[in-house]
């Protein structure tokens, strides 16, 4: 157990350092803007979430905007080249997936807070699961039948009442997290290769 906790701490501290350059400006900006936007004389969270529930197009647009806003942070907490050798340790893969899912959930805490304040805790849990799962699928870019089914389920979960969101997201989100985790080494190697000159004389 101590070894598992130590590994989780290493993974989390590495993810925090990798995400800090993208996360700090983003969340600092949100911290400054959202209290003004949702002040007593401003918008209410229930107004936003209620409108999203009444309009699937608005719900999809808000989710897409949030996912785009946090994409760099989500990528940073998943693509951790320094931790790839740790995958060879005699540790069950589920530990890595739980930690990775936790990292993605932290990325989406403001989104979860919006839905929790507007529609209740259950809606907040469903919102964070949907966002983490969709980000995982987008980062994984592996469109096997399981991933396609998970994306459909998460899309439905984002548009259904909160009572249906959590069961669907609970089944589909782990598929997205696993896809992002599995494909992270390949994705990181492609990014590093893209940073190098493809034409030999260009390196001179």
N, C-alpha and C positions, 0 to 999 in steps of 0.2 A: 504493500500500500504506500509506504514512504517513497519507494522508487517511482510509483505512478504519479504521486503528487509532485515529486521533483521534476519529472518529465513535463507534467502539465505547466508547472511554473516556468520552465525553460521555454516551452512553446509560446506561452502567453507573453512573457517578457520580450521575446523576439518579435512577436506580432505587434506589440505596443510600440517598440522602437521603429519597426518598419512603417507602421501606419501614421506615426506622429506627424511627419511633414504634411500629409494630406488631411489628417483628421483635426489637428489643432485649429487651423484657420477655418475649416468648415464649421465645427461645432462652436467655436468662439463666435462666429458670425450668427449662427442660430441662437446662441445664448443672448446675444444683443438684440436681435430682431424679434424673436418670438414673444418675449414678454410684452413688447410694445404692441405687436399685432393682436395678441390674445389678452390684452389688458381689460379691466372691467368695462371700459367704454368701447372696446374693440370687438373683434370676433369672439365667439364662443366655440370651443372645440366641438360641442354637439351640433352647432350649425354646419360646420364643415363636414363632419362625419355623416350627419343626417342627409345633407345634400348628396354626398357620395353614395349613400345607400339608395337614394331615390333615383340616381342617374348612373347606370353602369358605365357610360362613356366618361363621366366625370371621375368615377372611382378608378377606372383604368388610367386616365390621364394623370391623376394625382400620384398613383403608384408608380407610373412610368417616370414621372418627374423626380420622385424621391429616389428611385433606383439609379437614375442617371446622375443625380447629385452625389450619391454616395458610392458610385462605382469604383473610383480610385481607392477609396478606403477599404472597400470589400476585397478588392484585388490584393491590396497590401497585406491584409491579415491572412490571406490564403496562400499566396505565393511567397514562400519563405525558404529560399534556397539553402540557407544555413542550417535548416532543420531537416532537410531531405535525408542526410545520412542516418538520422535518428530512426527512420522508418525500418532500418535493418535490425533494430533492437528486438529482443524476444518479448514484445508487448502486443497485446491484442489490438487489432486495427480499430476496434470500437473506441478505444481511448482517444486516438487521434481524431476520429470523427466527432466525438463529443466535444473535444476542445475546439475544433474548427467550427462546429456549429455554435458553440458559445461565443466565439469571436465574432461571427457574423451576426448573432443576436445582439451583441453589444453595439455593433455598428448601427443597428436599426432601433435602438432604444427610443430616440425622439419620435419616430413613427409609431412605435407601440404606445408611447405616452399619449400621443394625440388621440388614438383610438380608445385607449383606456379611459381617458377623461371624457370623451364624447359618448362612448357606448358601453363602457364597463370593462372590467378586467379581462373577461373572456374575449372580448373583441380585440383588446390589446395583445393578448397572447396569440390570437389568430393572425393579427396583422404582422407581428414580428416573424412568425413562422412562415407566412407567405413571402415576405420580403427576403428573408434569408434563403428560402428554397429557390426562389426565382433567380436571385443573384448567383447562387451555386450553379444552377443550370446554365446560366449565361456564361459564367467563367469556365465551366467544364466543356462547353461546346461539343458535347458528345450526344448525338441524337439517335440513340438506340431506342427500341420500343419502350423501355422502362423510363427513359428520360422524357420522351414525348408524352407518355401517359402522365408523368408527374407534372409536366408543364400544363397540360390540360386541366388536371385536378387543381393545381394552384390558381389557374385562371378562374376556374369556377369558384374556388374558395374566396377569391378576392371580391367576387360579385354577389355572393350569397349572404344571407343573414348570419350573424356571428355564431348561432347555434350549429350551423353546418360548416363554418369556416375551420374551426379547430380540428374536428375529425379528419377532414380532407387534408388540411395542412400537416397534421401529425403524421400522416402516411406518406405524403409527397415530399415534404421538405427534406427529410433525411436522404432521399434519392438525389436531390440537388446538392446537398453538402458532400455526399460521397463522390459525386461526379466532379465537383470542383477540387476536392482533395486528390482524387486519382489522377487528374489531368494536370495538376500544378507543376510537376517537374517538366513535362513536355512543353507547357506553356512558357515557363521561365526560360527554357533552353531556346525556344523560338525568339523570345524577346532579346536574349543576349546575342543570338546569331544576327538578328536584325540590326543590332547596334554596331556590327563589324562591317567593314567594306566587303562587298561581294566581288569586287574586281581587284585582283592582286596589286596592280600598280597604284591603286588608290591608297594603299596602306603605306606607300613610300613618302 
